[in-house]
Amino acid sequence: MRSAAGQTGPPARQKGRGMAGEAGATVRRRQLGALLKRSRVTAGLSHDDVAGAMPGMSQPKLSRIENGRGAIKPDEVRALLALYK
């Protein structure tokens, strides 16, 4: 059935992972966050230590990343791991 705007039905779903992919990404983000937190704690660093040593990294951003609620770029992961060595 066509609407007044000339469109038919609901918009088609785009190919991709859908809900299952989103859940998988959330799990991976939480796993990465937990790994980063363990590494930071093992290195004896606080959120403030890390925020002071990394440009663009704040204590709240690091907390979100470690809790799996914030996105992180691959370059940031590498920089954090290098700092934690």
PETALIN-V729652 format. One record per helix or strand. SS is the DSSP state (H for helix, E for strand). FROM is the first residue (numbers start at 1). TO is the last residue. If there is no record, write none. Layout:
# PETALIN-V729652
<<SS	FROM	TO> <SS	FROM	TO>>
This chain:
# PETALIN-V729652
<<E	2	2> <E	8	8> <H	18	42> <H	47	53> <H	59	66> <H	74	84>>
